[in-house]
Amino acid sequence: MTDVDLIVAGAGGGLAGALRAAELGAHVLLIDSSPNFMRGNNTSMSTAMFPGAGSRWQRELGLEDSPETFTRDIMKKTLCTADPLTTKTLTEVSAELVEWMADSQGVDFSLVTDFHYPGHSVHRCHTIQGRKGDRVLSHLFARVDSNQLIDIMVPARLDQVNHVGDSLVAILETPDGAREEITARSVLMATNGFGANQEMVRRFIPEISGAVYHGSDASQGDALRIGSAHGSSGAFLNSYQGHAALAVHGSTLAGWATIMHGAILVNINGERFGDETRGYSEYAAMLASQPSARGWLILDQRIHQACLAFRDYQETVESGALRTTDNVADLAAIIEVDPTVLAETLVVADASATHSTPDPFGRATFEKPLSAPYVAIKVQPALFHTQGGLLVNENAQVLRDDGTIVSGLYAAGGAAAGISGYGADGYLAGNGLLSAFGLSYIAGQAAARNT
Ligand SMILES: Cc1cc2nc3c(=O)[nH]c(=O)nc-3n(C[C@H](O)[C@H](O)[C@H](O)COP(=O)(O)OP(=O)(O)OC[C@H]3O[C@@H](n4cnc5c(N)ncnc54)[C@H](O)[C@@H]3O)c2cc1C
């Protein structure tokens, strides 16, 4: 006899596992180490983009999509390095997940069709009004809070997990140092990765260790530490999501919708340095290698209006990070560059956008050429979250290095190895939340069967 059927550690993507397990009749204990998880975890900070391949919102618009198409996009972006089993698992569950979140949990999803995320061959990101994760999180947490089958213990940190017979003993620690043992049939580690652990970031991802970390303080790598005690040393540990459009003024997310609508990114000399539409994640390391590791997003009023759909962008506006001017000379003065260099950059970008000459960096998508008045936002590269972690099977069960299952132990989200391959280049928008909510949903289901 155990205290509970399932312990879910981590109230980000972990909420999906708690709700799914309870829906199937399991008694769940949800814990989180941070009293501020609702405002400070990665899910709350995210832009709430959930990919669902073959969802009913896509079908309503006549868009053809499938797990196979999504898999092709992932393999193209990761140069075929993404873990094949986890990719299959997540692409296959992605549509079911968004439909379950809407139909069973009341999340008010719609399909994003106003711009194209780099790497997705079809519109497949689902989001909510305001496009901010804290609303999804508070909605789901309210459902957890009112669920009779789910108990909540916050703050409490999962420190260790040990096997005793067929059961698991989780050792929890509260901020006053008190330790408590709880027995369970299963434990889901949804504790995210190690982005806040400077020492681990330096060891595994040196290329981004000098950039600002813009994720949860609680992402200390606890799942990797707990997993290693069970013979799982983790995989894809240099995989991460970076971002090249974190505003310097106010540290808010200016966002890559700016780029996809036609903005350009220049370095502090006023020069472009690549095809911005490759992806915001890999562009973080590219910006980090530019002089002073700072740059300027240059957009116009049309793009500005289009980006107001994002609460992150609205917050960037409210913070005072935008500098507006109606001519190139003043724009050069604002960003403190040689006006002839900036003018040449804009002329070349204009020719690329109108397709009168090929873009020197191979960029094919601009939507429209930029036109005055211009808006400039100073940006810096950031590490958002790590994507390497414990390898799991199709039920989100943790695998040892020898391929055997650690019975009863599950991992999801940043705690698990994701589907972004190695480094920053393989990250596709939405694949962080898909791994967090998708693996957690699957784990909740599998753990409920194990009761
Ligand atoms: C600014 C930003 C924007 C993003 N936008 C997107 C997007 O649009 N789409 C997308 O797919 N991804 C996005 N991501 C990535 C996405 O947010 C993450 O991949 C995802 O939220 C990870 O979920 P998680 O459950 O692993 O972690 P989290 O949401 O961080 O939840 C982990 C929880 O575990 C708790 N915890 C940590 N250690 C312990 C422990 N030992 N015991 C108990 N609790 C513990 C933490 O307090 C935290 O609440 C974004 C990330 C950031 C930072």
The ligand as a Gaussian input file, in Angstrom:
#p B3LYP/6-31G(d) Opt

LIG

0 1
 C       10.751000      33.041000     -22.532000
 C       10.456000      31.644000     -22.994000
 C        9.587000      31.449000     -24.069000
 C        9.298000      30.162000     -24.513000
 N        8.363000      29.970000     -25.508000
 C        8.026000      28.702000     -25.881000
 C        6.996000      28.442000     -26.849000
 O        6.301000      29.325000     -27.316000
 N        6.771000      27.156000     -27.219000
 C        7.476000      26.123000     -26.675000
 O        7.249000      24.968000     -27.030000
 N        8.406000      26.332000     -25.730000
 C        8.686000      27.577000     -25.319000
 N        9.618000      27.769000     -24.348000
 C       10.153000      26.582000     -23.702000
 C        9.097000      25.991000     -22.762000
 O        8.636000      27.026000     -21.928000
 C        9.692000      24.869000     -21.959000
 O       10.260000      23.912000     -22.827000
 C        8.630000      24.171000     -21.118000
 O        7.812000      25.108000     -20.458000
 C        9.294000      23.293000     -20.119000
 O        8.335000      22.770000     -19.254000
 P        8.820000      21.993000     -17.974000
 O        7.619000      21.438000     -17.331000
 O        9.941000      21.085000     -18.330000
 O        9.481000      23.125000     -17.064000
 P        8.845000      24.297000     -16.191000
 O        7.650000      24.877000     -16.820000
 O        9.956000      25.206000     -15.829000
 O        8.340000      23.529000     -14.900000
 C        9.258000      22.859000     -14.055000
 C        8.785000      23.060000     -12.619000
 O        9.549000      22.185000     -11.767000
 C        9.856000      22.870000     -10.560000
 N       11.031000      22.171000     -10.004000
 C       12.330000      22.233000     -10.399000
 N       13.068000      21.352000      -9.681000
 C       12.228000      20.727000      -8.838000
 C       12.386000      19.684000      -7.860000
 N       13.564000      19.089000      -7.633000
 N       11.281000      19.273000      -7.153000
 C       10.060000      19.856000      -7.383000
 N        9.866000      20.835000      -8.295000
 C       10.931000      21.250000      -9.017000
 C       10.050000      24.309000     -10.986000
 O        9.828000      25.194000      -9.896000
 C        9.015000      24.470000     -12.100000
 O        7.795000      25.009000     -11.635000
 C        9.911000      29.054000     -23.877000
 C       10.780000      29.245000     -22.798000
 C       11.036000      30.520000     -22.348000
 C       11.966000      30.691000     -21.168000

